[in-house]
């Protein structure tokens, strides 16, 4: 009788341990760190109806991604961006002759939703690659100090500069931003992934470009990034573990 009880207790313990281990292995949680290089652009008072290729600048980022489960990731992002705009790139406003530059330090956090994990096993290599498209959205703060100049004839300045530029002064400004976008990542090994993503950032501010009342105060500013990322898994993605 005691032997049966003992064997039953051992069997129960084994089942519980195996179930717990299986559940833990099903949803491991781990960290990933990476860098990004992006082209940046902007739309606002100095580019009202389009994104001008001539205004394209570059930015870089550092980020950490936490794999909450295979379909939901959390990302913290620190990014340095350069923006610019010039009236001469938009013919209807060319006579106004405003130009701006802005260097932005942005801190943001995203929620990423993985849409699918697509496996690809090349017939010539003993490895499976994974393609993971995703969408993301989040919130952050942007620290910046836009610089605006008027470069037209001084005789016409009063026609366009009704408020001193840059509006809001040259002191550092802080604005909330709400990034959202989509991307795709190629997991090429147990430790490295490369990706591409595009992101739009509406800002509830009309002073990213330092122009508001001198332009269209009803139109808020946006800025955009498109680029490549490289990341390193600290302990390997869940779907490449045995």
Buried (B, 14 or more C-beta within 10 A) or exposed (E): EEEEEEEEEEEEEEEEEEEEEEEEEEEBEBEBEBEBEBBBBBBBBBBEEEBBEEBBBEBBBEBBBBBBEBBEBBBBBBBEBBBBBBBBBBEEBEEBBBBBBBBBEBEBBBBBEBEEBEEEEEEEEEEEBBBBBBBBBBEBEBEBBBBBEBEBEEEEBEEBBEEEBBBBEEEEBEBEBBBBBBBBBBBEEEBBBBBBBBBBBBBEBBBBBBBBEBBEEEEBBBBBBBBBBEBEBEBBBBEBEE
